[in-house]
Amino acid sequence: MGSGIYIALSGAVSQSNALDSAANNVANAGTTGYKAERLSFAESLAEFESPDSRFVKLDGRAMDDTAGPMEITENPLDLALMGDGYFAVQTGDGVRYSRDGAFTINDDGVLVNSSGLEVLAEGGATIAVPPDAVDIEVDIDGVVSADGQELGRLQLSQFASEGMQRMGGNLFAATGQPLEGRPEVVSGALEKSNVSPVRAMVSMVKVSRVYEALMKMIETHSSIETKTAREIGNS
């Protein structure tokens, strides 16, 4: 089999990965605090056929850590972060991190995120709000208070983007050590997704067209080789 079909196949596989990533970005264009995923590709020398052949391979997945636009809600439990950093939440698989600050109070009086996961304070404790609390505030340092009584300080952490692993559900796991510093908290606002719906849709259409072209190339190569083998066999 000629190297042409392998080259086209490697490109199709790469474009399939790019299509999945673009579709995921489009699907999360309205997700609070979502960070777009960017893929990078590289040439790879062939391990078979001609040593001059080049193939395409997925070189890496990276997070676009630029901040999304801020939306004012005036809800004191809607929180956004100014600067790099993440809120910490407790999951069944351990501590996870997110920029989604759409918090509420569950039936047990504990501060939780939009998925019902408990929001963590410094030291790993949860933040319990008294049932009769009227005035709940969160200051710029992440200190949560109810009727003037301090309830806890939000655990806010900074990591290098390459030290974060996407886990689904708008959550990340930390694979590196936290950096020094912490972001400022803005109460009454939410950070929207940093995905531009229009650009994401255009990207998905472009990737789809390239993928279709590569699949046609594979079909053409396959047809030529089948015809050649048939003619040689009949000669």
N, C-alpha and C positions, 0 to 999 in steps of 0.2 A: 504494500500500500504506500503510495507516495506521501511525501512529507506535507504536501499542500492540505490534505484533509486533516492532518493532525494540527496544523497551524490554525485552520479555521475552527476546529473543535476546541482548541485551547481558548480561542477568542470567544466562542459561544459560551463556554463554561464561565469565563470571566464576566461576560455581559449578563449572564443569568444571575450571578452574585450581585452585580451592580443593579439589576432590575429589582431584586428582592430588597436591597437597601433603599433604593429610591421609593419603592412602594411603601416601605415602612415609614419613611420620612413623610410622605404624603398623608398616610393614615394618622400620623401624630402631629399634623400641622396645628391642630386645635388643643393639644395636650399641654396642660400647664407645666412649665419648667422643662419641657422636652428639649434635648440637645440632638441636633441632626448628626447622622453618621456619614462619614466620608470614606470612600474606598480608594486605595492606590494600587496600581498595577505596575508590573515590571517585565522586562524581557528575561527569558530563561533559555539557556543553551540547550539544544536537543541532547538527549542521552541515547538516541538511536538515529537511524537514517543519516543524513548528511550532517557533519559537524558544524556546517555553516548555518543550519536551520535555527530559527529563533521562534520561541513560543511565548505565549502570554500567561502570566500567573498572578494570582492575587498576592500583593506585596504586604498589605496591612489594612486594618480597619482603625480609623481614628474618629474621635469625637470632636465636633465643632463646638468649642467651648465659649464662643461669643455669647454675650447675654441677649436674651430675647427682650422684646419691648415690654414695658411695665403697664399694667392695667390697674387703675384706681378703683377699688371696690368699697372703701370706707368700712369694711367689716374688720374689726380689730384682730380677728383670728386668721385673716388672710395675710400671709407674710411673704415678702420678697427679699432677696439678698442683693445688696450692692457690692459688687466685686466677686471674685472667685470664692467658691465655698459651697457647702452642702449642709442640709439638715440631716440628722441621723434618726433612723426609725428601727424598731425591733421587729424582726421577722422570724419565722420558724427556722431559718437557716443562718441566723445571726444578725449582726448589725448591717444595715444597708443605708445607702446615701441617696439623696434626691434634692432637686431644686424646687420641687412642688411644695409650696407652702400653703395650700388650701386646707387649713386645719379646722377641726370641729371638736366638740366634747362628746364622748360616747355615753352610754347609759350608766357606766360606772364612774362617770365624772373624770375620765382620763383624756388628756389631749391626744388626738389621733389625726392621721392624714386622711386624704380622700378615699384611700383603700381600707381604712379602718385599722391601720398599723399604728402602734403606740409611738408617739414622738418622744425621743430621749433628751434628758437634761444632762448637764455635765456630771460625770461620775457614773452614767449609765442608768440612772433612775428615771422613772416616768414622771409626768407632771399631772398631779391630781388637783382638780378645781372644786372648791366647796360647792355643794348643791344650791346654797342660797346666795352665791356670788352674783353681783349685779354689774359691777364695772370691772371688766377684764382688760388689761393693757399689756402690751409687749413693747419694751423700749428698744432703742437703737443697738444696745448690747445684747439683746436677746433675753432679757430678764422678764419673766412672766409674772404679773401681779394681779390679784383679785381684791378689789375694794381696799387697795393700799397695802395688802399683805403679799410679800414676795413668795412665790410658789416654786421657783426654780429658774435656772438659767439654761437656755437651749444649748445643746451640744452642737457646735458649728465647727466644721473641719474643712481645711483646704488640702487638695491633693493636685499633683501634676496630672494633666489629662491622660498621659500614658500610664498613669498609676491607677486608672479606674477601668473596671470591666463591666460592660453593660449586661444586666441580668434580666431584662424584661420588666414590664410593669412600671416603666419610668424609674427604675432603681439601678444603682450601681454598687458593686463590691469594690472595696479598696484593695489593690494589689501592691501598693507602695506605701511608704511611710508618710504621715501627714506633714504638711509644710507649716512653717511658722506664720502667725497672723490669723485673723478671722474676719469675715465679712460683716458689714453693718446690716441691721435688720430694718426693713421698712414695713410698718404695720398699716393695714388697710389697703394693700396692693398685692397683685400677683404678677409673677413673671410669665409671660406667654411663651409659647414655643418659638425657637429661633429659626424655624423653617418658614421660608417664603412659599406659600402654596403655589403661586404661579411658576416660580423658578423650579420647584420640585416637580410639577406636572410636566413642564417643558423637558426637564432632564429625563423623566421617565419615558416620554415619547421618543426622545432621541435614542435612548438605550434600547428601547423596544425595536426601533427600526434597524439599528446596527445588529441586534440579535437575529432578526428575521433575515437580514442580508447574509449573515454568516451561516445560518441554517440552509439557505438556498445554495451557498457555496459548497457546503458539505454534500448536499444532494447532487450537485453537478459533478463533483469529484467522484462520488460513489458511482454515478451513472456512467461516467467515462471509463472508470476502471472495470466495471462490470461488462461494458461493451467490448473493451479491449481484450479482456480475458476470454469472452465468448468467441471473438474473431480469431484469436490465436488458437483456441481449442478446435476451431473448425477448419483451420488451414492445413 
